[in-house]
Amino acid sequence: MAKMTKKHKMIAYLLNKDEDFGYSQEKIATLMSVSQSTISNAVKEIEYLRRISNLEKALSQARMELIQQGVLPSAFPKLNV
């Protein structure tokens, strides 16, 4: 396998991190015909994407709470940065 697709990276992440699987990165690398470092990078990338997604959800929830409390962006002056 020359380059891992996003789908392959997600599969590697699940095989390594999901407690139902628990495969080592070395075993996944062998299964996917790539190096262990490629699997390590793929797992890190998916973990970062997962964290970003969780952060986006948290920010969206915080925004909704501000709107529900009547705090609207138009109530604050624009900052010139």
PyMOL commands that set and color helices and strands:
alter all, ss='L'
color gray80, all
select helices_A, chain A and resi 6-17+25-32+36-68+73-75
alter helices_A, ss='H'
color red, helices_A
deselect
rebuild
show_as cartoon
